[in-house]
């Protein structure tokens, strides 16, 4: 039996106003010419203004540069362009700010900057030297993907037009800044969708059959935090306690899913690449259907999830515990406006075959709580439409 590696190494600062510590931390990392990677929408926000003020004007021994072209679901050209700017500007580090898309693009840009002219797809196909990447600082402004603490980057490749996952410990951030003050401007709809992403990460990683008891504990505590904090953040975006707890829960979900994920993510990834759907929203609209499917085939799977939700499911049958937990999650999502159908977002039955083909090739369903077939995935899409 091969050894299983447990690893939780990301240095993280947490608390309202902790962004102010960034200049001192950059100095410790010997970063004097960072490239800031973000998306076009974020540069108009108070969160970006706070970062710009913290970095200050160029001069006095430090300059900073900006790439703000990242797409909502990052594509290969985002990485190529950011890497080119990294090299042209002789940058010595990357600061990515925003949701999971800028963070993923910022991670991967360092790889192409280290290997100019090397096609991104080749890193999936053959061994490469991952060492010597520039320092990476992650500043999330949403509480969902947890990309800030992950060792992966999800990019849609030009060659396949499908999402692919770069995975290597060298992609990890050298510093993560979880400042809830930077998330208060997130609208309720995005707060809900990104929070549902974090919830899905926690539930799927916990029920993944891989052995990783530390991830199991983190996932269940992440569920508890989301159930407590997401409704409060949704109702009152200025609630710093709720915003902070959601940032931590999102990071915990991403730490937990180093154990792996499940079928919800295999369904969600093609909904983003083929239909342009927000990843967190796609997860939310598929979560309950997958939980029901799993529970029919593996009774008791969600009892501890229910306990983490605050439900009295310690006694009673496995089937009852699952039913109560799934019903609670369904109501929880409905209260956030996430009880909608895929069809309401333009996903029609004639797209199901193409979606199913991509979902079957996605690796996440291979670690689902219950083994699945391609027809099972198709059935779930139709149920969600």
N, C-alpha and C positions, 0 to 999 in steps of 0.2 A: 504494500500500500504506500503510495507517495505521500509525502508530508503536505499538510495544509498550512499556508502562511497567514497569520493574523497581523494586520498592520493598520495603525491609526496615527500617522505621523504629522498631520498638517498643523503648523503653528497658527493660532487663531486669536484675534482680538475681538472682544464683544462688549457692546455697551453704547448707549446714545452718546454721540460726540467723539467716539474713539477714532474717527477719521483724522482727527487732529494729530494723532501720533504717526501718521504716514511719513512726513519728512524725516523724522529721526530713524524710522525703520528703513527707509530707502538708503540713508547714509550707512547703516549697518550692513546692508546688502551691497554697498558700493555701486548703487544705481544713481547716476547723475543725469542721464539722458533717456528717460523712459518714453516708450510709445504707449499712449492711451488708446485702447481699442474699445469701441462702443458702436451703437447703432444710431441712425439719423434722428430717431425720436428722442433718445435720451439726452442728446446735446442741448435740447430745449428745456430741460427740467432743472429743478432746484438741486437735485442730487448731483448733476454734472457741474452746476455752478459752484457747489460746495467743494467738489474735487478740484476744479480749476483754481479756486481761491486758495485751497490748501497747498497746491503745487506752486502757486505764485507765478509771477512774471519770469520770462526767460532772463538769464543773466546770473550773476553772483555764483558762477561755477555750476549752475544747473540749467538745463533746457528740457522742455518736454514737447512731444509731438503728438499728433492726433490722427487716427484712422477711425472714421465714423460711418463706414459703408456696410456694416454687417447686416445681412438680411434676417428676417424673423426666424427662419429656419436656415442656419448658415450653409452656404454653398462654397465650393472649392475656390471660386474666384475671390471670395472674401479673404481666405487664408493666403492666397497668392499675393493679393494686393497689399495686405498688411505686412507680409514678409518682405516684400520689395521696399516698402517704406522703412521698415526696420533697418535694412541694409543701407539704403540711400542716406538715411539720417544718422548712421553710426550709433544707433540706440544700444543701450547696455541693459535693458530690462523692459518688461511689458507690464502695464497696469490695465486690467480689463474691468470695466464697470458696466453693470446692467443686468439683464437676465442671463439665462443659460447660453444664449446664442453668442453674444460678445465674449463671454468667458471661454466657450469652446473654441471660437475662432482665434482668440488671443493665445490660448495654449498651443494650438497647432501651428500658428504663424512662426513660432520660435523654431519649429522643426524645419520648415522650409528656409528660414533665414540661416540655419546651420548647414543646410544642404541645398544651396541654390541650384535651380535647374532640375532638381530631383522631383519627378511627379508625385503628388501626394498619394495617389493610389498605390504606388510601389511600396509604401510603408505597410500596407496590408498584405503584400504578396511575397516579400523577401526580407531577410534580416537586414537591419540597418543600425548605424551607430546613433543611439539616443542620448549619449552623454554630451556635456558641454552646452546644454540649452541655457538661454538667458534666464535670469530670475523672473518669476511670474508672481504678480500680486493680484489677487482676486477680490473684487468689491461688489457683491451682489446687491441689486436694488429690488429684487423680487425674492419671495420665499417659496421656492418650488423645486427647481431642478437639482439644487445642491451641487452644481458643477464646480463650485469653488473648492470643495474638498475632494473632488473626484480625480482619478488618474486616467480619465478617458476624455475624448473629444468626439462629438457626433457631428459629422459633416456630410452633406449631400455631394456625392462625387459627380464630376462631369461625365465620366465614362458610362456610368450606370443609371444616373438620375435617381439614385437611392441613397438613403442614409447609411453610413458606415461608421463603425466605432473604432477610433484609434485608442489603443490601451497600452499604457506603460507607466511604471512608477515615476519616470523622469518627467512626466507631464504634471505632476503635483505642484501646487502653488508653494512658494516659499513663505507666503504670508497671506492670510485671509482676514479681511476686515468685515465684521458683522455689525454694522451701525444701523440700528432701527430708525434713526432719524432720516436716513436716506431712502426709506421705503414708504414714508407717510403720504407721498403723492401718488401712490399706485391706486388706480380707480377700483371700485368695488368688484367689477366683473373680472379684472385681471387678478385682484387679490384672491378671489374665489378659485379661479382656474389654476393659478400657480400653487395655491394651497392644496387643491385636490391632487396636484402632481406629487407633492410631498407625501400626502396621505397614501396615495397609490404605491409610492416607493416603499413606504413602511409596511404596508399590508403584503405586497408581493414579495418583498425580501424576507419577511417573517415566514411566509408559507412556502417559500422555495425549499425544496428538500435537501439542499446542500447542508453540510455540517458546519455551523459557525455560531456557537452559542452566544458569543459576545455581540454579534450582529443581531441575533434574535432579541436580546435584551434592549439594545439600542432602538430597534424597530418598534418594539411595543411601547417604549417610553415616548418615541416620536409620535405614535398614534395618539397617546394620551395628551400630548402637548397640542397637536392639531385640533383635536376635539374641543379642547378648552379655549384655544386662542383664535382659531380661524373665524368663528362667528363674531367675536369681538372686533377683530381687525376689519372684517367685512362691514360691520355696522358703523364703526368709528375708525377711520383711517389714521387718526392722530393718536390712537391709543398705543403709546410706546411700549408698554408692557406686552401687549398682544403682538405687536409687530416684532419685538425682540424674540419672544417665544417662537414665533413662526420662522424666523431666520434660523434659530437653533434647530427646530424640528426639521426644516428642509435640509440642513447640513447632516443631521442624524440619519435622515432617510437615505442620503447619498452614501454615507459611511456604511449603512446597513446593506445597501445593494451591491457592495463588493462581493456579497454572498451570491448574488444574481437576482434576476427579476422573474417575470412570468408572462402569461398570454396577453394581459391587458396592454403591455408595452409592444408586443408584436402586432397587435391590432392598431395601436395608436401611431406607430412610426409611419406606416403607409398613408394614414389619414393626413399626416403633415406633408409628406413628399408629393402625393398625388392630388390631394384636395386642399392643401394650404391651411389646414386646420391647426390652431394653437395646440401644442403638445399636451399641456395640462388639461385643456378642455377635452381633447380626444380621450385622454385617460379617464376623465370623470364620466364621460358618456358611455364608456365600455366597462367600467369597474363592476357595477352591480350585476350585469349579465354574466360576467366571468366568475364572480363569486358564487352565483347561483349554480352555474355549470359545475364548478369545482365541488361545491358542497354536496351535490347529488351523488358524486362519485367517491368522496372521501369525507365521511361524516366526522364532525368534531373539529374540522380544520380551523374554524374561526372562533372557537370558544375563548381563547386567550386574547384575541383581538377584541372580542366583546367585553371582556374584563377590563382591558385597557380603555375602552370607551365608557367605562363606569356602569356597565350593565350587570344585573344579577343573573349570571349564567353559570355560576360555579356548580350548582346542582342541576338536575334535569338531564334529559337525554342529549346526545351529541347533535341529533337532528334539530332539536328545539333550540339549542345554543346557537347553531348556525343560522337558523331562521330568524331568531331575535336580533342577532348581530347584523345580518344582511339588511333586515328591515330598518334597523337604526341607521346604517350607512346610507340607505336610500333616502330616508327622511332628512338626514344631515345634508346631503347634496342638494335635495329639493329646496331646503331653506336658504341655500346659497344661489338659487336660480339655475342649478345644474341638473335638473331632472328633464332634460330635453332629449330629442331624438337626433340621430345623425342626419336624417332627412331634412331637418330644419336648417341644416347648414350646407345643403346642396349635394349631399351624398345620396345618390340614387342607386337602385338595385342593379342597373346596368354597369355600375363600376365595381361591383362586388368581386367579380372574377379577377380583375387586375389587382384589387386590394388584397385578395386572398393569396395570390401568387407571391406578392412581396411579403406578406405576413408570414407565409410558410418559410421563406428564406431568412427571415429575421431570427436571430438566435435566441431571443428571450423566451419563447414558448418552450424551448427545450429544457428549461429549468422550471417550468410551471409545476404547481403542486400535484397536478394529475397529467399524465401524458395525453397529448392531443394529436389529431390528424388534420390534414388540410381541409377535409369536409367539415370538421368541427369548427374551424376558424370561419369558414364560409357561413355556417349556420349562425354563429355569434354575430357576424356583421349584419346579417338579415334581421336578426332579432333586435339589434340596436337601431336599425333604420326605422 
